[in-house]
Amino acid sequence: MSLKCRPILLALGIALGTAPVLAWATTPFLNRDTLLPTTPAMAPRTTTHTYSELSAEAPAAAALPQNTQNLDKVVAVVNDNIITSMQLEQRVGAVRARLQTQDPNAMPPEDILRRQVLQQMILQDIELQIAHRAGIKVDKATLDQAISNLAQANHLTSDQLRQALANQGQSWERFTHDLKDRILVDRLMQQEVENRVHIGPDEVKTFAQQLKEMGGVSFDLQQIFIPLPDNPTPDAVSAVRRDAEQARDRVLAGERFGHIATQVSSGHDALQGGRLGWIKAGELPPAVAQTLLQLKVGEISPVIPGPTGFHIFKLLDVKHGQPTVTEVKTAMIVLRAGNSLQLQEAEARAQDIQQALQSGTRFSELARSYSQDPRTATNGGEMGWVAPGQLPDSLERTLLTLQPGGVSNPIREGNAIYILHSQAQRQQAVEEKQIMAAARMQLFNRIVHERMDEWQRRIRDGAYVEILEPGLRSSDA
């Protein structure tokens, strides 16, 4: 396939080195093959002129910011920021083009597409505002490493990646700007959600037994998600359930599942026709997994209640096999730091190493020259095949998000800074000694999924949002 027409598949995990997992109640599980050009996690239910009593951002009146001179039409106000018609149409155009490529039959009506995209943009804007207030930054070396990882994942050089994007009509400046925003948001999610998840040994032991019983089952899924309002009354819960039942009835009557998902689902995956991809049974809430195990391929689940709404799944495929874990052939560079001054020196050295990698220097050469791990430095940082439980959790999670060929950003763990290189991956049968590590990772993912939704709802409700164009408001607003 020529470079001109080759689509660029930008995997989220490749781009970011570490990637958060989103709440199962909004989008059950992060598909590590999610395309980067898709917009980040979608917002909860569509609202207009909404803020919570606890919000420090809500103005007394719906006055527009003062920076609207010489801008095109303002379609939404998000705290002190605005979203313009031009920004919305650019994002809608990108999403429309991707949907046409993936599944033209799943294209929602134009008004629904614009509302869905705007809600995604609103949540992203809120997240970026919080990240900036928290002082989270993305330096040039981090951005360059993310670009390099994307290029490697697509079997391109950085220059070829730039040319391929140009051939597809994508501005390099917009691409790098959006990539930087994604890294900011992911770092924020890691700080606010992932780093606050702590799992006790008894929890892991209990879940490990469940994992053994579930075996090596994985599901390929689509979903429709209908959210509950905040603090719902019994009547509101009943009304949302009726909406979910009506959506399911439409599917059973013969309408395409993906088409209905793009129209009515509030999941992050809605604009992909609700497609979630392959998910391990152990990463699903037990009630969901048990329901799916009773379905045949192609069947539709009943409406399943969740913490924040109701779900309908379509079982596209199922795999039964021996439980497996992902092993990664790994190399690493370790920079030791015994005190704050040494830490600053190690951080500066790590930046130099990243720049050298960008210039084409081999990872193995840099490991031999700079790594302070006596076990691996002389072998170019080679660790061999790394199984679950062999690295600290933060390093393991980062390693699993890298595609083969990817290099992580510097990671501080204890009194050292690590740079990891994923060389290859393989699936291996779970041994008894590995079951606890595998259980810990899957349980961590499940808990993060649940808490991510709570966090996103909290920041959405704590923000001032006013949608100025009536056609972009929800039908029940």
N, C-alpha and C positions, 0 to 999 in steps of 0.2 A: 504494500500500500504506500503510495507516495506521501511525502511529508505534508503536502498541500491539503490533502483530504483526510488525513489521519486524525480522528478525534482524540482530544487530550483528556484522559481519564485521570483526574486528580484526586487521589485518595486522601481523605481527611487525616488519617493516622500518619501517612507519609509526610504530609505537609507540616504537621505540628509536632512531631516527635512524641508528645503526649496528647491524648485526646480524651475529653470527658465523655462519660456515657450519660444519655438523657433519660429522663424518668420514664419507666415503663408505662405509667399512666398516661403519658402524652405521646411518647414514641417508644414502645417497649424496649428496644435494644439497639444500641449503636451498631450499625453495619460498618465494619472497618473498610468496606469498599465504597462507602458513600461518596458521591462525587463532590469535590470541593465547590464547584460553581453553584451548587444549590445553596439557598439561603439557610442561615442557622435556624435553631429550634424555633418552632412557631409559637406564637403567643397563645395564651388561653383564650376563652370566649371573646368574641368581638364586642367592644364597648365603645361608647362615645362620651366624651366629657366626664371621665371617671377619675376619681382619686380617693384614697382612703383618708380617714380622719388622722391617721398617724403620719401622713406624708408631709415631709418638710419641703417638698417641691411644688405643692399645689398652690398656684397663685389665687389671689382673692377674686379675680375676674379673668375672663378668657382673653386677656390682652395678648396680642402677638408679640414675639420678640422684636427687638429694634433692628435686627440685621436683615430685614426683608427687602431693602432697596435693591432694585435692579435684578431681582430674582423673578423666576416665573411663578405661577400660581402656587400658593401654599395649600397642601391637602391635609396636613396633620401637624399638630403641635405636640411635642414630646418634652415635657419639662421646659427647659430654656432653648431647645432646639426645634428645628422645623424639618419637615419632609416636603419636598416640592414635587409638583406634577412631573417635571422632567426626570427627577430621580426615580420616581415610581415607574414611569413609562420605560426607562432604561432597564430597570430590574424586571419588569413584566416581560419586556422583549426577550431578555436572556432566558427567563424561565419558559416562555412560550416556545422558543427555538429548541430548548432541550426536550420539552415534552413532545414536540413534533418528531424529534429524532427517536425518542424512546418508544412512544405509543401514541400516535395521533388520535386514536379512538378514546383515549383517556383525557383529552383536552376538555377542561371545564368551560362553561360559558364565560364570556369575557368579563362580565361584572363580578362573577365569583372569583375568577383568577385574580383580578385586581384587588379585591378585598383580602384574599388569602395572602397575597404578596405584601400588601401594606401591613398586615398584622405581623408578618415576619420581620419587616423592616422596623416596626415600632419596638418590638422586643429587642432586636439587635441594637437599636439606638440606646435603649435603656441600659443594656449590658455594657456598651462601650462607655457611656457616661459614668457608670459605677467604676469601671476599670480605670478610667482616667483619674477619677477622684481618689482611688486607692493607690495611685502612683505606679501602676503596672506599666511597664514599657517594653518595647521590642526593639532591640538594637539591630544594626545593619548586619552584624555577623549571624544573628539568629535568623533574620529574614533570608539572607543569602543561603544559609544551610537548608532552610525549608525549600527554597527554589531548587537547589541542587538535588534534594531528595525527590522532589516531584519530577525533575528531568530524568533522574535515574530510573524511577518507577515506570516511566514511559519510554525507556530505552532511547533517550535523547540527551544531547548536551544542553547546557543552559542556553546557548545561542540558538540551537534548533528548537528548543521550547519557545523562545521568544518569537521565532519566525513562524512556528506552527500556530501560535495564538494570533499573530498578525494575519495569517492566512484565513483564520476563522473570524476575523473582524473584531478581535478583542484587543483593547488598548493595554499595552504593557504597564503603563502607569496605573490604570484602574485595577488590573490584575494584582499587582504588587500591593496596592493600597488595600484591596479586599482581603488579600492573604494576611497582611499585617493585622487587620481588624479581627480576623478569625483567630490568630494566635493570641491576641489580647483577650478575647472573650474566653478562649479555652483556658488561659492562665487564670483568669478570674474564676471560672467554674472550678478549677482545680483547687484554688485557694479557699473558696467559699463552701465547697461541697466535699470534694474528694478527700482533702486533707483533714476533714473533720469526722471522717468515718473510722470508727475504731471497733474492731470485732474481737470478742473474747474467745478463749479457747473452747469453752463449752458450746458456744454457738457453732464454731467450726466443726466440732466433733459431731454434733447433732446433724448438721447439714451434710457432712461427709457420709453418714449412713444413708441419708436420703439420696445422695448422689449415686451410691452403689446400687440402690434399688431402682433408680431411674435408668441406669445403664447408659449406653452411648447413643441416646436418642436426640435427634436434632429435627427442627421443623423449618420448612420454607413457608413464609407467611405473608399475607396481606392483611391489613386491618382497617377498620373504620372506627374512629373514636369520637364519641359525643360527650363533651365535658359537662360537669355540674357547675352551677354558679357557686360563688363563695357563700359559706354558711347556708347551705340550701335547706329550705323547709321541706317537710314530707311531700307537699304538693309539687314543689319544684323537682324533687327527685323523681316523682311519678311522671311528670311531664317530660323530663329528659329521657327516662326509660321508654316512654311512648315514641319519642323521636327516634330512638335507636331501633325499636321494634319495627317502625315504619321503614327505616332504611333497610333492615334485614328483609322485610317483606318484598321490597323492590328488587333485591337481589334474587330472592327465591322465585319472583315472577319472571325473571329472565333478563333483567338489566345487568350490564357489565359491572362487576364489583369495582374495578378501577375507576370507572366513570362516576359511580356514586361516591366513591372515596374522595375524588377531587372536588365534588360538589358539596358534600356535607361533613366530611371528617375534619376534625380539628387537630389531628396528629401532625407531627413534623413531617411525616411521610406522605401527607395528603396529596401534594403536588407530584408525587411519584406514583399516583394511583394506589396509595396505601401500601406499597411494596416495602417489606421489612428485610427480606433476605433470610439467610439461614441463622437460626437461633438455637442454642443448646437448651434442652429441656430444663437443665439445672439452673439456668439463669431466668427462668420464668417463675412467677409465683406458683406454688404447688397447685392451687385450684385451676389455674389456666392450663398448666401442663397436663393435668389429669383430664380436663375437658378435651384438649386437643388429641390425646391418646385414644379417645373414643371415636374420633372422626376418621373417615376414609379420605384419601386424596381427592381433592376437588370439592369436598363438602364445606358447608358454612357452619360455623359454631352458633350456638344460641347466644343471646345477648349476655355478656359477662360483666358483672359489676366490678369496679375498681375503686381505689381510694378517691379518685377525682372525676370519675365519669364511667361511661359504659363502652364496652369494646365488642366488636364483631370481627372474627377472624375467618379468613379463607385459607384452608390447608392446601398449599400448592404441591408439597412433597414432604416426605418424612424419611429419615434414615434411622435404621436400627443397627447397632453394632456394639463392639466392645468400647467402653469409655476410653477416650484418648485425651492426651494433653499435647500442647504445642511445645516443641523444643526448638530452640533457635541456636544456630551456629553463630558464635559471637566472638568479637574482639573488643578490647577496651583499652582506654588510656586512663590512668589514675594519677591524679596530682594530689599529694598529701599536704595538709595544712594543720599545724599544731597550735597556731595562735591567729589572732585577727590579722596581723601583718602578713603572715604566710598565706592566709586565705586570700587577701587582696592580690598577692603575687600570683597565687594559683589561678585566680579568676582572670587576671591579665594574660597569663600563659595560655589558658584555655581559649581566650579570644584569639590569640596569635595562632593557635593550632587550627581553629576554625577557618581563619583566613588562609592558612596554608593549604587546608583541604580544598577550599574554594579555588585555589590556584592550581590544583591538580596534583599536589603532593600525595603520595600513597599513605593510607592510614597506617600500614605496617611500618613504614619508615619513620613516621612521627611517633609511633608507639615505642620503637627502639630508642629513639633519641630522647623522649621526654617522659614516658610513663615511669612511675615510681613504684610499680607493683613488681616485685622481683620474680614472681611466679610466671608472669606472662610477657614482660617487657622484651626479653631477649628473643621471644618467638613472634615479635611483631604484634603483641597484644592478644594473640590467639588464646581463646578459652575452650575451644571445642564446642560440643553440643551442650547447651545449658537447659536444664529441665526445671519445671516449677519448684520453687522452694530453695534453689541454690543461690539466689540473689535476694537482697532486701526488697521488700514489696515495691517501693517507689522505683527502683531500677527495673524490676521485673515488668511492672506495668508499662513503663516507657519502652522497654525492649519489644514487648508484644505489639505495640502500635507501629513499629517500624516495618516497612516492607524490605525484603532482601535488597541489600545495597544501600539502605538508608543509614544515616548517621544521626545520632541524637544531639540535641543541644547540651551544653554542660549541665550536669545534675549534681547538686550538693547533697551528699549523704554522709552524716557524721562529720568527721574531720578530713574529708576528702572530696574532690570533684572528679566526676566520672564523665567520660565521653564514650558512648557505646556504638558499635558498628554491627548491624545485623547482616550476616552474609547469606543465610539460607534458613528455611523453616521446614519442619517435618512434623507429622502427627505420629505419636508413639502411644502404644497401649499403656494405660495407667497401671503402674505397679503399686502395691500396697503402701510402700513408703512415700509415694507421691500423692496419694488420695487426699491427704490433709491439705497439701499445698494447693491442689486443684480446687478443693472445696473452698478454701479461703478466698481464692481469686474470684470464683463464680459468686460466692456470697457477697463479696465486696461489690461486684458489679450490680447485683440485685438491689442492695441497699442504696447505692449511689443513684440508681434509676429512680427509686422512690423519692429520695430527698431532692433530687434535681428538680422535679416537678414542683415540690413545695417551695423551693427557693425561687423558681421562675415566677410562680404565682405571687409570691411575696413582693418581689421587686416590681412586678407589673402593677399590683394594687397600690404600691407606694409611690407610683409615678403619676404625674399629671399628664393626661392624654386627652386631646380633643381632635376629633376627625371633622374637618371643615366641609368636605364635599359630601353631601347627603347620599349620593350613590355608593359611597364607600363604607357606609355604616351598615351594621347588621340589620336584617329585616325586623328584628324585635327590639331595636334600640329606640 
